[in-house]
Amino acid sequence: MRFAVQLYSLRDMVTDGESFLALFPKLKAMGFDGVEFAGYHGLSAEEIRKALNEAGLVAVGAHVDISDIAEEKLQATLDFHKALGLKRLGLWGAPHGDKKELAETCAVLSQASKIAQQQGITLYYHNHASEFEAFDDGTLPMDALKLACMLEVDTYWTHVAGVDSYEFITQNKARVCHVHIKDGIAGEACALGEGNCDLYAVVRAANEIGLEWLILEDETRHQGFKSVQLGIAWLNKNT
Protein backbone atom coordinates (compact mmCIF):
# COMPACT_ATOMS: atom_id res chain seq x y z
CA MET A 1 0.00 0.00 0.00
CA ARG A 2 1.28 3.43 -0.97
CA PHE A 3 0.57 6.81 0.61
CA ALA A 4 -0.97 9.87 -0.98
CA VAL A 5 -2.04 13.19 0.50
CA GLN A 6 -5.16 15.23 -0.19
CA LEU A 7 -3.74 18.65 -1.09
CA TYR A 8 -6.54 20.42 0.80
CA SER A 9 -4.40 19.50 3.82
CA LEU A 10 -1.89 22.16 2.73
CA ARG A 11 -4.35 24.88 1.68
CA ASP A 12 -2.77 27.43 3.99
CA MET A 13 0.57 26.95 2.24
CA VAL A 14 -0.69 27.94 -1.21
CA THR A 15 -1.29 31.43 -2.53
CA ASP A 16 -0.85 30.93 -6.28
CA GLY A 17 0.15 28.43 -8.95
CA GLU A 18 3.85 28.74 -8.21
CA SER A 19 3.50 27.94 -4.50
CA PHE A 20 1.13 25.10 -5.41
CA LEU A 21 3.64 23.39 -7.70
CA ALA A 22 6.39 23.95 -5.12
CA LEU A 23 4.56 21.53 -2.82
CA PHE A 24 5.23 18.52 -5.04
CA PRO A 25 8.97 17.91 -4.49
CA LYS A 26 8.54 18.63 -0.78
CA LEU A 27 5.81 16.02 -0.48
CA LYS A 28 7.89 13.47 -2.36
CA ALA A 29 10.81 14.13 -0.03
CA MET A 30 8.50 13.51 2.95
CA GLY A 31 7.67 10.06 1.64
CA PHE A 32 4.41 10.50 -0.28
CA ASP A 33 4.06 8.83 -3.67
CA GLY A 34 0.77 10.39 -4.72
CA VAL A 35 -1.53 13.38 -4.38
CA GLU A 36 -5.26 13.97 -4.53
CA PHE A 37 -6.32 17.37 -5.81
CA ALA A 38 -8.87 19.88 -4.52
CA GLY A 39 -8.33 22.73 -6.99
CA TYR A 40 -5.68 23.81 -9.50
CA HIS A 41 -4.94 27.51 -8.86
CA GLY A 42 -5.41 28.50 -12.50
CA LEU A 43 -2.83 26.05 -13.86
CA SER A 44 -3.34 23.88 -16.91
CA ALA A 45 -3.45 20.10 -16.68
CA GLU A 46 -0.26 19.94 -18.74
CA GLU A 47 1.64 22.24 -16.35
CA ILE A 48 0.57 20.23 -13.34
CA ARG A 49 1.31 16.86 -14.92
CA LYS A 50 4.79 18.00 -15.90
CA ALA A 51 5.49 19.10 -12.32
CA LEU A 52 4.14 15.82 -10.94
CA ASN A 53 6.37 13.82 -13.26
CA GLU A 54 9.41 15.86 -12.32
CA ALA A 55 8.68 15.29 -8.62
CA GLY A 56 7.98 11.59 -9.09
CA LEU A 57 4.38 11.79 -7.86
CA VAL A 58 1.21 10.10 -9.08
CA ALA A 59 -2.15 11.86 -9.39
CA VAL A 60 -4.47 9.42 -7.59
CA GLY A 61 -7.67 11.45 -7.56
CA ALA A 62 -9.32 14.84 -7.33
CA HIS A 63 -12.32 16.50 -5.71
CA VAL A 64 -14.70 18.48 -7.91
CA ASP A 65 -18.20 19.89 -7.42
CA ILE A 66 -21.33 18.17 -8.67
CA SER A 67 -21.81 21.13 -11.02
CA ASP A 68 -18.58 20.06 -12.74
CA ILE A 69 -20.07 16.71 -13.72
CA ALA A 70 -23.45 18.03 -14.83
CA GLU A 71 -24.26 17.16 -18.43
CA GLU A 72 -23.15 20.48 -19.92
CA LYS A 73 -19.76 20.47 -18.15
CA LEU A 74 -18.98 16.78 -17.81
CA GLN A 75 -16.89 16.32 -20.95
CA ALA A 76 -14.69 19.34 -20.26
CA THR A 77 -14.14 18.05 -16.71
CA LEU A 78 -13.24 14.59 -17.97
CA ASP A 79 -10.92 15.99 -20.64
CA PHE A 80 -9.02 18.09 -18.09
CA HIS A 81 -8.53 15.17 -15.74
CA LYS A 82 -7.56 12.77 -18.51
CA ALA A 83 -4.89 15.27 -19.54
CA LEU A 84 -3.77 15.32 -15.92
CA GLY A 85 -3.38 11.54 -16.03
CA LEU A 86 -6.13 10.68 -13.56
CA LYS A 87 -7.94 7.34 -13.56
CA ARG A 88 -10.23 8.29 -10.65
CA LEU A 89 -12.24 11.47 -10.11
CA GLY A 90 -14.29 12.30 -7.03
CA LEU A 91 -16.92 14.60 -5.63
CA TRP A 92 -16.15 16.29 -2.33
CA GLY A 93 -19.85 15.96 -1.50
CA ALA A 94 -23.23 16.78 -3.02
CA PRO A 95 -26.76 17.79 -1.92
CA HIS A 96 -28.70 15.03 -0.13
CA GLY A 97 -30.77 16.79 2.53
CA ASP A 98 -34.08 15.19 1.53
CA LYS A 99 -35.28 12.36 -0.70
CA LYS A 100 -35.84 14.61 -3.72
CA GLU A 101 -32.42 16.23 -3.45
CA LEU A 102 -30.78 12.84 -2.96
CA ALA A 103 -32.53 11.37 -6.01
CA GLU A 104 -31.40 14.30 -8.16
CA THR A 105 -27.82 13.94 -6.96
CA CYS A 106 -27.79 10.20 -7.56
CA ALA A 107 -29.19 10.64 -11.07
CA VAL A 108 -26.33 13.00 -11.95
CA LEU A 109 -23.76 10.70 -10.31
CA SER A 110 -25.05 7.57 -12.01
CA GLN A 111 -25.16 9.10 -15.49
CA ALA A 112 -21.76 10.80 -15.13
CA SER A 113 -20.24 7.61 -13.73
CA LYS A 114 -21.32 5.60 -16.77
CA ILE A 115 -19.90 8.14 -19.20
CA ALA A 116 -16.67 8.53 -17.22
CA GLN A 117 -16.19 4.76 -17.07
CA GLN A 118 -16.45 4.56 -20.84
CA GLN A 119 -13.52 6.99 -21.00
CA GLY A 120 -11.38 5.16 -18.46
CA ILE A 121 -12.20 7.21 -15.35
CA THR A 122 -13.85 5.89 -12.19
CA LEU A 123 -16.12 8.39 -10.45
CA TYR A 124 -16.26 8.36 -6.63
CA TYR A 125 -18.07 10.15 -3.82
CA HIS A 126 -16.37 11.47 -0.66
CA ASN A 127 -18.52 11.35 2.45
CA HIS A 128 -18.94 13.55 5.48
CA ALA A 129 -21.10 12.62 8.48
CA SER A 130 -24.49 13.68 7.11
CA GLU A 131 -24.66 10.85 4.57
CA PHE A 132 -25.21 8.55 7.57
CA GLU A 133 -28.09 10.56 9.07
CA ALA A 134 -31.31 8.58 8.54
CA PHE A 135 -34.44 9.89 6.87
CA ASP A 136 -37.77 9.42 8.61
CA ASP A 137 -38.20 5.99 7.02
CA GLY A 138 -34.87 4.81 8.40
CA THR A 139 -32.97 4.83 5.12
CA LEU A 140 -29.62 6.56 4.82
CA PRO A 141 -28.46 8.83 2.01
CA MET A 142 -25.38 6.59 1.82
CA ASP A 143 -27.62 3.65 0.87
CA ALA A 144 -28.36 5.37 -2.44
CA LEU A 145 -25.07 7.18 -2.98
CA LYS A 146 -22.99 4.00 -2.82
CA LEU A 147 -25.05 2.55 -5.67
CA ALA A 148 -24.67 5.63 -7.87
CA CYS A 149 -20.87 5.58 -8.03
CA MET A 150 -17.82 4.32 -6.15
CA LEU A 151 -16.88 5.59 -2.70
CA GLU A 152 -14.01 7.35 -1.03
CA VAL A 153 -14.56 6.64 2.65
CA ASP A 154 -13.47 9.49 4.89
CA THR A 155 -12.88 7.67 8.14
CA TYR A 156 -12.84 10.77 10.34
CA TRP A 157 -16.37 11.58 9.24
CA THR A 158 -17.58 8.00 9.59
CA HIS A 159 -16.19 8.17 13.14
CA VAL A 160 -18.06 11.43 13.80
CA ALA A 161 -21.23 9.80 12.46
CA GLY A 162 -20.82 6.89 14.88
CA VAL A 163 -20.14 4.40 12.09
CA ASP A 164 -17.58 1.63 12.53
CA SER A 165 -15.06 2.44 9.80
CA TYR A 166 -13.65 -1.08 9.64
CA GLU A 167 -17.08 -2.65 9.21
CA PHE A 168 -18.25 -0.10 6.68
CA ILE A 169 -15.14 -0.41 4.52
CA THR A 170 -14.99 -4.20 4.58
CA GLN A 171 -18.73 -4.69 4.12
CA ASN A 172 -18.71 -2.34 1.12
CA LYS A 173 -15.35 -3.37 -0.31
CA ALA A 174 -16.76 -3.75 -3.82
CA ARG A 175 -17.77 -0.08 -3.76
CA VAL A 176 -14.69 1.44 -2.08
CA CYS A 177 -11.88 2.74 -4.29
CA HIS A 178 -10.21 5.19 -1.90
CA VAL A 179 -9.95 5.70 1.85
CA HIS A 180 -9.09 8.91 3.70
CA ILE A 181 -7.27 8.38 6.97
CA LYS A 182 -7.70 11.37 9.25
CA ASP A 183 -7.80 12.05 12.97
CA GLY A 184 -9.62 14.35 15.35
CA ILE A 185 -10.94 14.69 18.87
CA ALA A 186 -14.03 16.41 20.26
CA GLY A 187 -14.94 17.65 16.80
CA GLU A 188 -11.55 19.23 16.16
CA ALA A 189 -9.10 17.97 13.56
CA CYS A 190 -5.60 16.97 14.64
CA ALA A 191 -2.57 15.08 13.38
CA LEU A 192 -2.71 11.30 13.03
CA GLY A 193 -2.33 9.61 16.39
CA GLU A 194 -3.33 12.68 18.40
CA GLY A 195 -7.09 12.12 18.26
CA ASN A 196 -9.52 9.34 19.14
CA CYS A 197 -10.26 7.84 15.73
CA ASP A 198 -9.51 4.11 15.44
CA LEU A 199 -6.68 4.50 12.93
CA TYR A 200 -5.43 0.96 13.37
CA ALA A 201 -8.82 -0.40 12.33
CA VAL A 202 -8.73 1.83 9.25
CA VAL A 203 -5.30 0.50 8.27
CA ARG A 204 -6.45 -3.07 8.85
CA ALA A 205 -9.52 -2.55 6.67
CA ALA A 206 -7.48 -0.91 3.90
CA ASN A 207 -5.08 -3.84 3.90
CA GLU A 208 -7.85 -6.44 3.94
CA ILE A 209 -9.62 -5.02 0.90
CA GLY A 210 -6.34 -4.60 -0.96
CA LEU A 211 -6.29 -0.82 -1.41
CA GLU A 212 -3.44 0.44 -3.54
CA TRP A 213 -3.49 3.90 -1.96
CA LEU A 214 -4.19 5.17 1.55
CA ILE A 215 -4.81 8.92 1.43
CA LEU A 216 -3.94 11.22 4.30
CA GLU A 217 -6.22 14.20 4.73
CA ASP A 218 -5.42 16.63 7.50
CA GLU A 219 -7.95 19.33 8.33
CA THR A 220 -5.89 21.15 10.95
CA ARG A 221 -5.35 24.79 10.07
CA HIS A 222 -2.26 26.99 10.09
CA GLN A 223 0.09 24.06 10.66
CA GLY A 224 1.98 24.20 7.38
CA PHE A 225 3.79 20.95 6.83
CA LYS A 226 4.02 20.13 10.53
CA SER A 227 0.82 18.13 10.84
CA VAL A 228 1.27 16.41 7.47
CA GLN A 229 4.80 15.40 8.48
CA LEU A 230 3.41 13.91 11.69
CA GLY A 231 0.86 12.06 9.58
CA ILE A 232 3.35 10.43 7.22
CA ALA A 233 5.54 9.50 10.19
CA TRP A 234 2.55 7.76 11.80
CA LEU A 235 1.75 5.92 8.57
CA ASN A 236 5.33 4.75 8.10
CA LYS A 237 5.41 3.46 11.66
CA ASN A 238 2.01 1.81 11.84
CA THR A 239 1.22 0.31 8.44
C-alpha positions, 0 to 999 in steps of 0.5 A: 500500500502506498501513501498519498495526501489530499492537497486540501491539507496544505491549503494554507501553504498555497497562494498561487500556482507557483506555490502550489507546484512547489509543494510537489517535491517537498511532499515526495521528499516527505515520503508520499508517492501520490496526491489527490487534488482539490483545486488547481490555482489556475494552472493547466493540466499539462503544467501540473502533470509536468510538475508531478512527473518531475517530482515523481508523484502520481495523481491518484484522484481529485475533488470536484463539485457536482456542477462540474459533472453536470451534463453540460460540463462533464466532458470538459471536466473529464478531458481536463482530468484525462490530460492530468493523467487521472484514472479516478475522479471524485466529488467532495460531496453533493446535496442530499438533505431530503429524498428529492435532493438525494434522487437528483444527486444520484441521477447526476452521479449515475449518469456521469459515472457511466460516461466517465467509465467509458472513458477510463475514469472511475467516479467516486463520492467522498462522504462527510457525516451527514450521509449517515443521518437517517431519513424518517423511514430509516434509510440513509443517504449513503444507501443510495449514494454508494449505488450511484458511483464508487466511494471514497470513505473518509474515516474521520467523518464515519467516526463522527457519524458513529459508524464503525469504519472497519465494518463499513469499509470491509462490508462495502469493499466492492464499492470502495476505491479510496480511503481517507485516513484522518484524525480528530478529537471532540470535533476538532481535527488533529494530526494522526495519532493525536485524536480518538479515531480508530486509525489501526482499524482503518489501516487493517480494513485498507489492507484487507480489501487490498487498497493500492493507496491510503490517502492522508487528509489533515484538516488542521489549520495553520500548521503548514507541513508540521501536521502532514509530516506527523501524519506520514511519520505515523503511517510509516510506523504503523502500516 
